[in-house]
Amino acid sequence: MPSQDQLDADDTIAVKSTRPFAAFEWMIAGRYLRSRRRETFISVIAGFSFVGIMLGVATLIIVMAVMNGFRSELLTKILGINGHLLVQPIDSPLTDYKEVATRIEDLPDVVSAMPFVEGQALVSGPSGNLGGLVRGLMQTDLQRVPLISENIINGSMDDFDAGSGILIGSRMAQKLGVTRGDMVTITIPRGNVTPMGVTPRSKGYPVSAIFEIGMSEYDSSFAFMPFLEAQEYFNMDGQATGVEVYVLDPDRIDGLGSLIENSIERSAYVTDWRQRNVTFFSALEVERNVMFIILTLIVLVAALNIISGLIMLVKDKGRDIAILRTMGATKGSIMRVFLITGASIGFVGTIAGFLLGLLVCLNIESIRQFVSWLTSTQLFDPTLYFLSKLPADLDSGETVTVLVMALVLSLLATLYPAWRAARLDPVEALRYE
């Protein structure tokens, strides 16, 4: 029997014509992946590794898509009703709101500038009372807010400026027990000035329309009334609370605040949506990053299963490895055989996880409704999660990152067992055969 030194010396001569990843290497790796009766335990470990990687990749893709969907939907809802920048007066009331809005709309990248009157109020109906935010807008401006104008589910905004009716959210209407045409009472703490001091003001308004934007917090707390009526009701004759500014791209507003301050020719405080919601969106970003790190551990555990399975396979195939070495197989060939074996589990598991994650993301709302029906529970309470349905936004960049990460971990997991297989001494392996 040849010694180890002779085998090493003859490697380049015996298999001089064998190229890396030759057909015989793939054939042997494929045979090792197929189960035989006495190798059932090893195949079970490989199966668990495959399932672990598949579920890990699918879970990562689904969770990242749902968190992206949360951010996108919340951003759309928050900015759709509050504007991208807010201009508020300093030192003096905003009586020149028309001129300010006109100057702002003349700036580049600005879509619209809307003066508004706003105040907190108690809204009362037949079924109870509810605190809300009453905002006065002109009909032309309200029609330029698609989140409201395109989501009217009962009634219409026709003659909004001329009438005395108000628009309320669907959840507010449900809690107050009102529908279109019913009366609601709006009460503010600082209203009528009397010799005895300032007394609360209450006034009844008919519900002219009900909207539903899909965000429970806004559907249950917002009410819109005509701009002139709001000025009179909130004791702000000839004034506006501020001006909301909508731009083409809300992610590119750097420097626009100072440009607005210079253009309106008056003292004003300009804030953008990032400043007003910094805590909320920062918390979402931190949660998203932490979830990515935690769920990556699932893929890592599956990769460790690949290591254990391959090490057991190397021990079980010691005699086969020795015979291949004596027939002229190089250390590199043996190493590549086990690299292919382990990497195949990782590759197929990653692709299966991607397909599973994609399938779930595309049907996530239907799946949620089915699970809710099956378990007779409400898995996604809109009052807790702000949105009325479970969103999923699959980001191609993040998905590619997850797939590459899973493939790299799977490949790294095969290196040590493959190296051990290549280092196996055929003389020692065959000594007691």
N, C-alpha and C positions, 0 to 999 in steps of 0.2 A: 504494500500500500504506500503511495507517495506521501512524503512529509508535507507539512504546511509550507515550508520554505520553497520546496519544488513547485507546489501549486501556485504560490505567489509569483515565482519567476516565470512560470509558463502562461500566466493570465493573458498577456498581450499576444502570445503566439497562438494559443488554443482558440481564442474567440476574437481574433484580430478583425474579422469581418462583421462582428455583431455591433449594430448601432444601438444607441440608447433608446429605451422604450420600444424594443423590438417586439414582433408579434408573439414570440414565445413567452416574454415577460407578462404581457397582457393575458395570455392563455393561462399561465400558472396562477396569476392573481385572481382570475375568474374562477378557477377550480377551488382556490382557497375560500372564496366568498360563498360557494355553494355548500349547502349543508350535507353532511354524511352522518350516519347513525352514531358513530363514536365521537363526532365533533359537534354534536347538537348543542352542548353547553356554550362552546365558543360562538356558534351561530346565534344563539339567544343573546349573548352579550352584544354582538354586532347589530342585531335587530333592535335592542334597546338603545344602542348608540344612534342608530338611524332615526328612531322615533324621537329621541331626546333632541337631536339637532333639528329635526323637522318642526317639532312643537316650539322649540326655542326661537327659531327664525320666524315662524308664523306669529308667535306671541309678540315678538319685537316689532314686526311689521304692523300688526293690528293695533298695538298700544300706541306706537308712534303716529299712526294714521288717525286714531281717535283723538289724541292730544293735539295734533295739528288741526283736526276738524273743530275741536273746541275753540282753539285760538282764532281760527279763521271765522267761525260763525259768530263768536263773541265780538271780534273786531268789526265784522260787518254790521252787527246789530248796534253796538255801542256808537260807532262812527256814523252809522246811517241815521241815527236820531239825534246825536249830539254835535255833529260837525267835527272837522279836523282841527280847526283853531277857534279859539274863543277870544273876542275882543270885549273888554269891560272897561268902563270909564273910571278915571281917577280924578279926584278933586272936585269935579263938576258933573252934574247929571248929563246923560247922553241924549241931549235934545236934537243934535244934528245927525241923527242916526241915518237919515236918507243920504246925506252927503258922504258920510263915512262909508256906507255900503257901496255907493257908486265908485268911490276912489279905490276901494279894495277890489271890486270886480274888474277894474281896469288893469290890475296887475297880472303878469304872466302866470300861467298854471292855476289860476283861480277860476273855479267853475261858478260859484255863486256866493253871495254874502247876504245873510238874512237877519234883519233886526227882529228882536223878540222881547216879550215881556213875560216874566216868570215869577212864580211864587208858590210857597207851600200852602196847602189847604186841606180841610177836612171835607171829604165828599160823602154825602149821605144818600141812602136809598131805602126802599121798603124793607130790605133784608139786613141792613146794618150800616155802619160807618167805616170809612177807609181813608187813611192818610194818603195824599197824592201830590203830584207835582203838576200844577196847572200852567200851561205855556200858551201865550198868545202869539199867533202868527198870521200874516196876511195869506189869503187864499192862494195867490200866485206863488208864494214861497212854499206853502204847505204842499202844493202840487209838485214842487221840485224836490220833495223828499220822497223818493220812490218807496222807501220802507213803510211809509204811511199811506200814500196815495194809491199804491198798487196792492195793498193788503186790507182794503175795506171789505168786511164780510157781511155787513148789514147797513143799509142806508147809502148815502152819497155825500159828496162835498159840494154839491151844487148850491150856489148862492150862500156860501159859507160866510163871506164878509158881510152880506146884507142881513143875514139872519142872526138869531140870538142863541142858536143851538151849539152844542159842544160835541167833540169827538172823544170817546173813551176807549180804553183797551178791553179786549174780550174777557179777561179774567176779572177786571174791575166790574164790568157789567154783570158777570156771573155772581160775584160776591155781593154786589148791591141788589141783585135781583131785578135788573132793569133790562129793557131792550129798546130798540129804536122808537122814538116818540114819547117814552116815559120821562118823567121829571126826576132830576137829581138836585140836591141842595149843596151848594159850595159855601163853606164857612172859612173865613180868615180871622186871625186874632186881632189884627190892627185894621179897622175899617172906618166906621163913622166917628167923626169928632163931635163930641157933645160937651155942654158945660160941665158934665160930670167926668170928662176925660174921653179917652179913645175906647170905643166899644167894639166887640166883634161884629163882623158884617156877614150876613147870610143872604143868599139869593138863589132862586130856583132856575134851572136851565133844562130845556128839553134835550134829549140825546138825539142828535141828528145822524150820527153814524157810529159804528163800532169797528175797530180795526184789530188785527191780530198779526203781530210781527214775529211770533214764535219764540220770544224771550219773556219768560214768565214775570221777571221783575218789572219790565217795561209795560207789559200787557196789564199788569195789576196796579200800576202807579201813575201812568201818564194820562193826562187829559188835555185837549187842545181847544182853545176858544178863539174867536176873532180878535185880531190885534187891537182894534180900537176899543172893543168891549173889555179886553184885558187891561188896557191903560186906565179906563174909567174905574173898573172894579178894584184894581190894586193901587188906586190913588197915584197914578203915574201919568197924568195928562201931559201929552207932548214929549214923553220920555220913553226910552227903551232900556231894558236891563242890560242888553249887550248885543253883539252881532256875531252870529255863527258863520264861519267861513268853511266852504268845501273846496278842496283842491283836486287836481287830476290824480295824483299819486300820494296817498297819505304817508307812505314810507320815505318820501323825499320832500320833507318840509324844513330841512335845516336851512336857516338863514331867512326863511320866509317871514318869521315873526318880526325880526328887526326891519324888514322891508315894509311890512304893514305899518309898524309904528312910525316910520318915517313918512309914509304916504298919507296918513289920515290927518296930519297937521293938528293933533290935539294929544293931551295926556291920556294914555290908555295902557292897560295891562293885557298883554297878549300871551296866552298859554296854548300849547298844542296838546293833542290827545295823549301823547306819551307822558307828559308831565302830569296830566290829570288822572291817569290810570297807571302810574309807574308801579305802585305796589302790587296791583292785581296781575299785570302782565309779567312782572318780574317773578312773582310766585309761580305762575304757570310755566315759565321758562326753567326755573329751578326744579320744579316737579318733573318736567319732561326729561331733563338731564339725569336726574337721580333714577327715574324709572328705566332709562336706557342702560345705565350702569348695572342696576339690580338684575334686569332681565338678561343682560349679557352673561350673567353667571349661569343661567340655564344652559346656554350653548357651551360654556366652559366645562360644566359638569359632563355634558354629553361627549365633549372632546376627550375628557379624562377616561370615559368608558371606552373610547377607541383605543387609548393607550393600553389599558388593562387587557382588552380583547386581543390586541395584536401581540402583546407580550406572551399571553397564553398560547397564541397561535404559533409564535416562534418556538416556544418550548415543545409544542406538539409536533412541529414540522422539522425538528432538528435533524432527523435522519434524512428527510427529503432534501434539506439544504446541503447536507454533506455530500449526498449523491450528485446533486447539481454541480457542486464545486469540483468534484472529481471528474465530472464530464466536461469541465472547462468553463463553467459559468464564473464570471468575475464577481468580486465583492460588490461592484457597482450594480451588476445585474440583480443580485440578491436584494440589495437595498432598494432598487427600483420596484421589484416585485411587491415588497411589503408597503412601499410608498403608494403604489397603485391600489393595493388592497384597502389601506386605510383611507386614502383620499377619495376612493370611490364611494365609501360610506358617507363621508362628509359632503361630497358633491351632490349625490343623489338626495341626501337628506335636506340639503340647502335648497335645491330646486323644488322638492316636494313642499318644503315649508313656505317658499315663496308663493307657489300656486295655492296652497291652503290659505295663506294670509290674504292673497288677492281675492280669493273667492269670498272670504268672510267680510272683507272691507266693502266689496261691491254689494253685499246683501246684509249689512250689519243691522239695519233698522228692522228688516223682516225677521232676522234671527232674534233680535231683542223682543219683538212682539210675540214670537212663537214661544220663547222661553218664559216670558211673562204669563202667557196663556197657560203653558204647561205647569208652571209652579203656582199659579194664581197669586202672584205677587207683582208689585210695581218695581221693576228693576231700575227705572230711570225716572225718578220723580222730578218733574219740571220745576217744582217749587224749591228744590235743593240744588239742582244743576243748571238753573237759569234757562236752559233751552228745552223746547218741547219734544225734540227727537234726538237720537244719538247720531252725531255727525262722524264722518271719516274722510279725511283728506290725505290720499296717498301721495307722498312727495318722492319723486324719482331719485333725487340725490340721496335722501336718507335711506331709501330702499336699497340702492346700490351699495351704500356704506354697510348696511346690515349684511348683505350677501357676501361682500368682500371680507368682512370681519369673520363670518362663519367659515368661509373657505380657508382663510389664513389659519384660524384656530385648528381646523380639521387637519390641515397640512402639517402644522407644527406638532400636532399630537402624534403623527406617524413617524417623526424623525427618529426619536429614541428607539422605539421597537425595531425600525428598519436598520438602524445603525447596529443594534445588538445582533440582528440576524446576519448582517454582513460580517461581523466580527467572529461569528461562530467558527470554532476549529473543527473541520471535518474529521480529523483524526480522532479527536476526543469523542465526537458524536457517534462515530462508527465503531469505536473500540469494543463496546459490549454488545454490538448487534450480531 
